[in-house]
Amino acid sequence: MRRFLALLFTLALAAAACGSDPDEGAGTSTGASEPGADTSEPEEQLDPEPDEDNPDEDNKVDEEPEPEAEAEPVADPNPLGALRVPEDYPTIQEAVDAAAPGDIVLIGEGVYNESVSVETDNIVIRGVDRQGVVLDGMHSEDLANGIIVFANGVAVENLTVQNYYSNGVFFTGDYDSDFLLEGYRISHVTALNNRKYGLYAFNATYGLIENSYAAGHTDSGYYVGQCQPCRVLLTNNISEYNTLAYSGTNAGGELYVVNNEFRLNRIGVTPNTLSSEELAPQRSGVFAGNWIHSNGNPETSKGGDIWELAYGVGMVLPGANENLILRNLIENNRNGGVAISFLPDGDILWQATDNQIRENVFIGNGIDIVMVQQAPGDGLGNCFAGNNYTSSRPADIETVLPCDGPQGDVSDMIGIEFFAPPAADENVAYEDVASPGAPDQPGMADPLTAPAVTADVIPEFDTFDLDAITVPSGG
């Protein structure tokens, strides 16, 4: 019985084995497992329960951390590589002395009581602010010039020079030798209440004076002297409250005084001849497109008795020769618009000859055009054409002294004493002359970064177009 039960059990096990699923356990039927191997079925990987509080968390992809922002580059405090005052040098003179050709001296805001002498070629002296950088001579006899330049190719720009015993900015060759200074530039400079001249060039050529302002001088706001040919351009400048707006003794030859405003001086523009300087007589200047107005201002300093004879004249040509006066607006000058005259100079009487006065507009002057008698019955080649005027001496001057055609009757020319000087008390000490236009003058653009441009080459003479100059519209 016991054997029978064992047999039944064995048959039952065999039957169970024969009825199993043929796919179950596929891949493991060839033999026993490796020792120690896990033979259990892998657990099914189930998706995690969704986060009901943050439904987007299920789809969130691991993000790379954002890179750290790069640090802002530190601004270069001296992008021009300038010799800076006072950061690098305590005075302007020390910086100028340390400069080499091609360098720029950059002056910070402040008042500098020094007189600067320049003897290095091709450097630039620049203020960071036209009104904020002030060279002040304090009317001291020990401080003659704000900046005096004995070198070629130097530029002075974007600053103020005031209260010097002689001149504001002075470019000069050697008076007693053959040294002729070549290349100079004055840009965006204000010159105030210097005892003699504001901006001054002497025995110098290839110059540019532009965008500047001069007031309060006993001689002239702008002066060019002793050069032939000068090769100088003065443009976009203002001169007011001086004895003379512009003076040019023995200066001419490619001398262009164009597109300036000369106003409220005792006398306006005066190219002239004097024996005190070489290269006499003055000749061959061009004065075009200027607005010359309201001269005859008593609230100015008297520079000398000889100039009082031309008080209140917008432009006078004493002993001047072969100049072209073209397309200027000449208005509201107290005694006269333009006057052509001789100039007494000790034992010499310098005559004015062969000047052309063309296409100017005259409005509201004492007398628009005046020809002072120099030689009885002779106009000495001076001529007038195409002007818009209402009064002249001699009368009908374009018919009497035409630029094309024979000379007519000039018997009613007038004497040099015609313009009566003002009363003795109509005079202000130069130290006290007010300069109302000074604060309004614009400075140069980007003085901290604009590249330095020296004055060794003046390209304006290659492109100068006299035909493009028109009569200004005035104010």
C-alpha positions in Angstrom: 0.0 0.0 0.0 2.8 2.4 0.9 4.5 1.6 -2.4 1.3 2.3 -4.4 1.0 5.7 -2.8 4.6 6.6 -3.6 4.1 5.6 -7.3 1.0 7.8 -7.6 2.9 10.8 -6.2 5.7 10.3 -8.7 3.3 10.1 -11.6 1.6 13.3 -10.4 4.9 15.2 -10.4 5.8 14.0 -13.9 2.4 15.1 -15.2 2.7 18.6 -13.7 6.1 19.0 -15.4 4.8 18.1 -18.8 1.9 20.7 -18.7 4.0 23.8 -17.9 4.1 27.1 -20.2 6.8 26.5 -22.9 7.8 30.3 -23.0 8.2 30.6 -19.3 11.8 30.8 -18.2 13.2 31.2 -21.8 16.9 31.9 -21.9 17.6 30.1 -18.6 16.8 26.5 -19.7 20.3 25.4 -20.7 21.6 24.7 -17.3 22.1 25.8 -13.8 22.7 29.5 -12.9 26.1 30.9 -12.2 27.1 30.5 -8.6 25.7 33.3 -6.5 23.6 34.7 -9.4 20.2 36.3 -8.6 17.7 34.0 -10.4 14.6 36.0 -9.3 12.4 37.8 -11.8 13.2 41.6 -12.2 10.7 43.9 -10.6 8.5 45.8 -13.0 9.5 49.5 -13.2 6.5 51.6 -12.5 6.1 55.3 -13.1 6.1 57.3 -9.9 2.9 58.8 -8.6 2.2 62.2 -10.2 2.9 65.2 -7.9 -0.5 66.8 -7.6 0.9 70.0 -6.0 3.4 70.6 -8.9 2.1 69.0 -12.1 5.0 70.3 -14.2 7.5 68.5 -12.0 6.8 65.2 -13.9 8.1 66.7 -17.2 11.0 68.7 -15.7 14.3 68.0 -17.3 17.4 68.5 -15.4 18.8 71.8 -16.5 22.5 72.8 -16.7 23.4 75.6 -14.3 23.6 79.0 -16.0 27.1 80.3 -16.5 28.2 83.1 -14.3 28.0 86.5 -16.0 31.3 87.9 -17.2 32.6 90.8 -15.2 32.2 94.2 -16.8 35.5 95.4 -18.3 37.1 98.2 -16.3 37.1 101.4 -18.3 40.5 102.7 -19.3 41.0 105.9 -17.4 43.5 107.2 -20.0 42.5 105.8 -23.5 44.6 108.4 -25.3 47.7 107.5 -23.4 47.9 111.2 -22.5 50.3 113.0 -20.2 47.6 114.1 -17.7 47.6 117.2 -15.5 47.4 117.0 -12.5 47.1 113.1 -12.3 50.6 112.5 -13.8 52.2 116.0 -13.7 51.3 118.7 -11.2 51.7 121.6 -13.8 51.0 122.0 -17.5 54.6 123.1 -18.0 56.0 119.9 -16.6 53.7 117.8 -18.8 54.7 119.8 -21.9 58.4 119.4 -21.1 57.9 115.6 -20.8 56.0 115.3 -24.1 57.5 113.9 -27.2 56.3 114.5 -30.8 52.9 113.0 -31.3 51.9 113.2 -27.6 48.9 114.8 -26.1 48.9 116.8 -22.9 45.4 116.5 -21.3 44.6 119.1 -18.7 42.0 118.4 -16.0 39.5 121.0 -14.7 40.9 123.7 -12.5 42.6 127.1 -12.5 46.3 127.2 -13.5 48.4 130.3 -12.6 51.3 129.6 -14.9 52.8 130.7 -18.2 53.5 127.7 -20.5 56.3 127.7 -23.0 56.3 125.0 -25.8 59.4 123.9 -27.7 58.5 120.4 -28.7 57.2 119.9 -32.3 53.8 118.2 -33.1 52.1 117.9 -29.7 48.5 118.6 -28.7 47.6 120.6 -25.6 44.0 120.0 -24.7 41.6 120.9 -21.8 39.0 118.4 -20.7 36.4 121.3 -20.6 36.6 124.6 -22.4 35.1 126.6 -19.5 36.5 124.4 -16.7 40.1 124.5 -17.7 41.4 128.0 -17.1 44.9 129.4 -17.4 44.9 132.6 -15.5 47.7 135.2 -15.5 46.2 137.2 -12.7 47.4 140.4 -14.6 50.9 139.7 -13.3 53.9 141.1 -15.2 55.7 137.9 -14.4 53.1 135.9 -16.5 53.3 137.5 -20.0 51.6 134.8 -22.1 49.1 132.0 -21.3 50.8 129.7 -23.8 53.7 130.7 -26.1 54.7 128.2 -28.8 58.1 128.2 -30.5 57.6 124.8 -32.2 56.1 123.5 -35.4 52.9 121.5 -35.6 51.5 122.3 -32.2 47.7 122.4 -31.5 46.0 124.1 -28.5 42.4 123.3 -27.9 39.4 123.3 -25.6 40.5 125.7 -22.8 40.4 129.3 -21.6 43.3 131.7 -21.3 42.6 135.0 -19.4 44.2 137.9 -17.5 47.7 137.6 -19.0 50.0 140.6 -19.2 50.6 140.3 -22.9 48.8 137.6 -24.9 46.5 134.6 -24.4 47.9 132.1 -26.9 50.9 133.1 -29.0 52.5 131.1 -31.8 55.8 132.7 -33.0 58.8 132.2 -35.0 62.0 133.9 -34.0 61.8 137.6 -34.6 65.5 138.1 -35.0 66.4 135.0 -37.0 65.2 133.1 -40.1 63.1 130.6 -38.1 59.6 130.6 -39.6 57.2 128.5 -37.5 55.3 126.0 -39.8 52.0 124.5 -38.7 49.8 125.7 -35.8 46.2 125.2 -34.8 43.9 126.9 -32.2 40.5 125.3 -31.8 37.7 125.9 -29.2 39.8 128.3 -27.2 38.4 131.3 -25.2 40.7 134.3 -24.7 39.6 136.9 -22.2 41.0 140.2 -20.9 44.6 139.7 -21.8 46.4 143.1 -22.0 47.5 142.9 -25.7 46.2 140.2 -28.0 43.9 137.2 -27.5 45.0 134.7 -30.1 48.2 135.7 -31.9 50.3 134.3 -34.7 53.6 136.0 -35.8 56.2 134.9 -38.3 54.2 131.7 -38.7 52.7 129.9 -41.6 50.3 127.0 -42.3 47.9 127.9 -39.5 44.3 127.3 -38.6 42.3 129.3 -36.0 38.8 128.0 -35.6 35.7 127.9 -33.3 37.3 130.3 -30.8 36.2 133.4 -28.9 38.2 136.6 -27.9 37.1 139.5 -25.8 38.5 142.3 -23.7 41.9 143.1 -25.3 43.5 146.5 -25.8 44.8 145.5 -29.2 43.0 142.8 -31.2 41.1 139.6 -30.4 42.9 137.9 -33.3 46.2 138.9 -34.8 48.3 137.6 -37.7 51.5 139.4 -38.4 54.6 139.3 -40.6 53.9 136.4 -42.9 54.0 136.3 -46.7 52.6 134.0 -47.7 50.8 133.3 -44.5 48.7 130.2 -45.6 46.4 130.8 -42.7 42.6 130.2 -42.3 40.5 131.9 -39.6 37.0 130.6 -39.6 34.0 130.3 -37.3 35.4 132.6 -34.7 33.8 135.4 -32.6 35.5 138.6 -31.6 33.9 141.2 -29.4 34.6 143.9 -26.8 38.2 144.5 -28.1 39.9 147.6 -29.5 40.1 145.7 -32.8 38.3 142.6 -33.8 41.1 141.3 -36.1 44.4 142.9 -37.0 46.9 141.7 -39.6 50.1 143.7 -39.9 52.1 142.9 -43.0 50.2 139.6 -43.4 48.8 138.1 -46.6 49.2 135.5 -49.2 46.7 132.6 -48.9 45.3 134.4 -45.9 41.6 133.6 -45.5 39.5 135.3 -42.9 36.1 133.7 -43.6 32.8 133.0 -41.9 33.5 134.8 -38.7 31.5 137.2 -36.5 33.2 140.5 -35.6 30.8 142.5 -33.4 30.8 145.1 -30.6 34.4 146.2 -30.8 35.7 149.7 -31.1 36.8 148.9 -34.6 36.2 145.8 -36.7 38.7 144.2 -39.2 42.0 146.0 -39.9 44.5 144.5 -42.3 47.4 147.0 -42.2 50.9 148.0 -43.0 53.5 149.1 -40.4 57.3 149.5 -40.6 57.7 148.0 -37.1 57.4 144.5 -38.7 59.1 143.0 -41.7 57.6 142.1 -45.0 55.8 145.4 -45.6 53.4 146.2 -47.2 50.4 144.2 -46.2 48.9 142.5 -49.3 46.8 139.7 -50.7 44.3 138.7 -48.1 40.8 137.3 -48.6 38.0 138.5 -46.2 34.7 136.7 -47.1 31.4 135.6 -45.6 32.0 137.4 -42.3 29.2 139.1 -40.3 30.8 142.5 -39.3 28.3 144.4 -37.2 27.7 146.8 -34.3 31.2 148.1 -34.0 31.8 151.4 -32.3 31.3 150.1 -28.8 32.5 152.5 -26.0 32.3 149.7 -23.4 35.7 148.6 -24.6 39.4 149.4 -23.9 41.1 152.1 -25.9 44.3 150.7 -27.6 45.9 153.9 -28.9 45.1 157.2 -30.5 45.9 156.2 -34.0 43.1 153.6 -34.0 40.6 156.1 -32.6 40.6 157.7 -36.1 38.7 154.6 -37.3 36.5 154.2 -34.3 33.1 152.8 -35.3 34.1 151.4 -38.6 33.3 147.8 -39.4 36.3 147.2 -41.7 39.2 149.6 -42.4 42.1 149.0 -44.8 44.8 151.4 -43.7 47.8 151.0 -45.9 46.4 147.6 -47.1 46.9 146.3 -50.6 45.4 143.9 -53.1 42.9 142.4 -50.7 39.5 140.9 -51.7 36.5 141.9 -49.6 33.8 139.6 -50.7 30.2 138.7 -49.7 30.3 140.0 -46.2 27.3 141.3 -44.2 28.4 144.6 -42.9 25.7 146.3 -40.8 25.0 148.8 -38.0 28.5 150.0 -37.6 28.4 153.3 -35.9 30.5 155.4 -38.3 31.2 153.4 -41.4 30.9 150.0 -43.1 34.2 149.8 -45.0 36.8 152.5 -45.3 40.0 152.5 -47.4 42.7 154.7 -46.1 46.4 155.5 -45.9 48.2 154.9 -42.6 50.7 157.5 -41.2 53.7 155.6 -39.7 56.3 158.1 -38.5 57.9 159.6 -41.6 56.2 157.0 -43.8 52.7 157.3 -45.3 51.5 153.8 -46.3 49.0 154.0 -49.1 46.1 151.5 -49.7 46.1 150.3 -53.3 44.3 147.8 -55.6 41.7 146.5 -53.1 38.5 145.0 -54.4 35.2 145.4 -52.6 32.7 143.0 -54.2 29.2 141.6 -53.6 28.9 142.7 -50.0 25.6 143.7 -48.3 25.7 147.0 -46.3 22.8 147.8 -43.9 22.4 150.7 -41.4 26.0 151.9 -41.2 27.0 155.6 -40.6 28.2 155.6 -44.3 28.3 152.2 -46.0 31.5 152.7 -48.1 34.2 155.3 -47.7 37.2 156.1 -49.8 39.6 158.3 -47.9 41.7 160.7 -50.1 45.2 159.5 -50.4 46.4 161.1 -53.6 44.3 164.0 -55.1 42.1 162.7 -57.8 43.4 159.2 -57.8 41.6 156.0 -56.5 44.9 154.1 -56.6 43.3 151.0 -58.2 40.8 150.4 -55.4 37.5 149.3 -56.9 33.9 148.5 -56.0 31.4 146.2 -57.8 28.2 144.3 -57.1 27.6 145.6 -53.6 24.2 146.3 -52.0 24.6 149.7 -50.4 22.8 153.0 -49.9 25.5 155.5 -49.1 29.1 156.2 -50.1 31.9 158.8 -50.3 32.5 159.6 -53.1 28.9 159.3 -54.0 27.9 156.5 -56.3 31.2 154.8 -55.7 30.7 151.8 -58.0 30.3 154.2 -60.9 33.2 156.4 -59.9 35.6 153.6 -59.0 34.4 150.5 -60.9 36.3 147.3 -61.1 35.7 147.2 -64.8 36.0 150.5 -66.6 37.6 153.9 -66.3 37.8 155.9 -63.1 35.3 158.8 -62.7 35.4 162.0 -60.7 36.6 161.3 -57.1 36.8 164.9 -56.0 34.5 164.4 -53.1 36.6 161.8 -51.3 37.0 162.6 -47.6 39.8 163.1 -45.2 41.1 160.6 -42.6 39.7 162.8 -39.7 36.2 162.3 -40.9 35.3 159.8 -38.2 35.4 161.7 -35.0 36.7 159.6 -32.1 34.5 159.2 -29.0 34.8 161.2 -25.9 37.7 160.7 -23.6 35.6 159.0 -21.0 34.3 156.4 -23.4 36.9 153.8 -22.5 37.0 150.9 -20.1 40.2 149.4 -18.5 40.8 146.1 -20.1 40.7 144.3 -16.8 37.2 145.5 -16.3 35.8 144.8 -19.8 32.8 142.5 -19.6 32.6 139.5 -22.0 28.9 138.6 -22.2 29.3 135.9 -24.9 32.0 133.9 -23.2 29.9 131.4 -21.3 27.9 130.4 -24.4 30.8 129.0 -26.4 30.7 125.3 -27.1 33.5 122.9 -26.3 35.0 120.3 -28.5 33.2 116.9 -28.8 34.6 114.0 -26.8 37.8 115.6 -25.4 38.6 112.5 -23.4 38.6 110.2 -26.4 39.0 112.2 -29.6 42.3 111.3 -31.3 45.1 113.9 -31.1 45.5 115.8 -34.3 48.6 117.9 -34.5 49.0 120.8 -36.9 51.9 119.5 -39.1 49.6 119.3 -42.1 46.7 121.7 -42.8 44.4 120.1 -45.4 42.0 123.0 -45.6 44.2 124.7 -48.2 43.7 121.8 -50.6 39.9 121.9 -50.4 39.2 125.6 -49.8 36.4 126.8 -52.1 35.9 130.5 -52.2 33.0 130.2 -54.6 31.0 128.3 -51.9 31.1 131.2 -49.5 27.9 133.2 -49.3 26.7 136.4 -47.6 25.7 135.4 -44.0 22.1 135.9 -42.9 22.9 137.7 -39.7 20.9 137.4 -36.5 
